[in-house]
């Protein structure tokens, strides 16, 4: 893949979706040149059109491009074995909950932030999440901090395993040692939420 197309893919992976107009401004290239690279990326199966933004005036529609599920980086290699070992042997709701929590604990790797301030806990937790390709960051909010996950690293299998959203909640609770509520769930449709957003429900430990 040429360097320009690699840069376009990196931008799309980071920002989830973009139009040719936006990309031309970011990379200081003509829209025709950007569309040429987008066409190549589509033919190679790296990106897809998921909708369009309304255009002001005449001209081409502002198509929205997003990395395909196959092109998105993910943690499926880590998760697949755990799913086979844990989820497929579940026989009750309680067992399912316990297994999901166990997977979240393993993904968390270790929690060394337990007795640190919530700000430090948030920073270190975002680092771990980004090692797992969540493209995560946090923002201050009037009532409590918000954790934003820019990408679902399990997008190709999330429809088969919706309990992975619950796993994300447990993962955050383990990393941060706080109660967590999910506010929005990412949606591949242009009119839907572009991020998963979680709110801190209650803070435990040092604040």
N, C-alpha and C positions, 0 to 999 in steps of 0.2 A: 504494500500500500504506500503510495507516495506521501511525502512529508505533509503536504497541505491537507490531504484527506485524513491523515492521522490526527492532525490538529483539530479538524472539524469533528472527528469522532470523539476526541477528548472533551471538546466543548459540549457536545450533545450528551455525553455520559455524565458530565458534571451538572448541566442545567436541565437535563431530562428531555427538553424539546426546544425547537427554535425554527424560525422561518429563514428563507434565503436572504430576505432584507436584513434581518438581525445579524446573520452570519457575515454578510458583506460589510456591515459596519464594524463588526468585531475584528475582522481580518483585513480591513481596508482593501477589499477587492471588489470588482464589478459583480453585479448580481448574475450576469451571464456566466462569468467564470465560476462563481459559487455553484450555480445550477449545474454546470458541467461536472463538478466534483460530486455533487449530490446525486446526480444521475448514475455516475460510476459506482458510488457507494450502495445505491439501491440495487443495481444489477448484481453486485457482489453479495447482496443479502445482509449488509451491515445496518441499513436504516430502512424505515418505512414511513409512508405518509399516514398520519392519524387524523387529519382534519384540516381546517383552514381558518385563518382570521379574516374578518371582514375587511375588505380593502376600501380605503377612502378614495373615491374617484374611479377612473378607468385603469385598465392594465391587468396584468396577471394576478390571479388570486394569491394571497399570502399563505401558501401551504405550510402546514406544521410537520416537521420531520422529527422522528424519534428513533433511537437505536432499537433494532429488533430484539425480541426476547433472546434469540440465539446469540446475538452480539454482545449482550450485556454481561459484564463481569459479575461473578457471583460466588457464593460460598457453598455451592452445591456439592463439591467434592467432600468438604468437611461434614456437611449435613446428611448426605445420602446414607452413609454407614450408620449414623445415629438413628435415622428414621427407620432403617431396616431392623436395627437391633432393639429399638425402643417402641416406636409408635405401632408397628405392625403386630406386636405381641400384646397390645392393650385389650383388656376384657371388660373394663368397667370405667365409668366416668371418673371416679376417684383415681384409679390407676392411670388413666390418660392424663389427668392434671399433674400427677406426680412425675410422670415420665417427661412431660413437656418442661416442667420446672428443672428436671435433671439435665435435659438438653441445653436449656438456657444457662445453667450453671457451668456446664462444660464449655460452652461458647464464650462465657465471660472470662474463662481461663483462670483468673484469680482476682480477688477484690482486695487491693491493698489501700483503698481510699476510705475505708469505713470510718475512721476517726478524724478525717480531715474536714475542712470547711466544705460547704456545698459547692462553692465556686470551683475549688480544686477537684472535687469529685466529678463535677460536670465536665471539666476540661479533660481529665484522664479517661473518663468514660467515652467521650466523643472520639478520643484517640483509638480506643479499642474498637469502637463501632466502625470507624473508618478503615481499620485493618480488615474488617469483614465486609467492606465495600458498601456500607450504608450511606456514604456521603452525608454524614451527620454533623449538625451544629446545634447550638442552643441559643436562645434569645431570652432576655429579661422580659417579664410581663407584669402587669399591675398586681395580679394576685399570686402568681407563682411562675417559675421559669418554664419555658416551653422547649421541648426537644424535637427538632425537625429532622426527619430522615428523608433525604433527597432522592433515594432510590431504594426499591425493594430488591435485595440481592437474590431473592428466591422467586422472582416474578414468573419464571417458566413453570413452576410447580405450585404456586400459591393457590390456584383454583382447586387443585387436588388436595391440598393440605391447608385449608383456611386457619387451622389451629396455629399456624406459624405466626399469625398476628398476635395471638395470645403469648406465644413464645417470646416475641419481641418485647411485650409488656413485662414479662418475667425477667428477661435479660436486662432491661433498664432498671428494674427494681433491685436486682442483684448487684449491678454495677454501681448504682447510686445509693443503695440502702435507703430508699424512699418508696412511698406508695405512688403508683403511676396510673393515670387514666389515658386511654386513647381518645383523641378528639376527632381526627380525620384520618381516612385511609386513602392512600394513593390510588389514582384512577388513570388509566391510559387514555381516556377520552379527553379531548381538549377542553370540554366544559366542566370536567370533574377536577377534584383536588389533585395538585401536582406533587404533593408531599404527604407523608404520614406525619402527624403531629401528636405528640404526647405531652400531657401536663403533669407536673408534680402534685400529687394529692396531699402528701404530708411529709414533713422532713424529720428524719430521726438522726440521732448522733449530733456531732458538733456542727453548728451553723454559723 
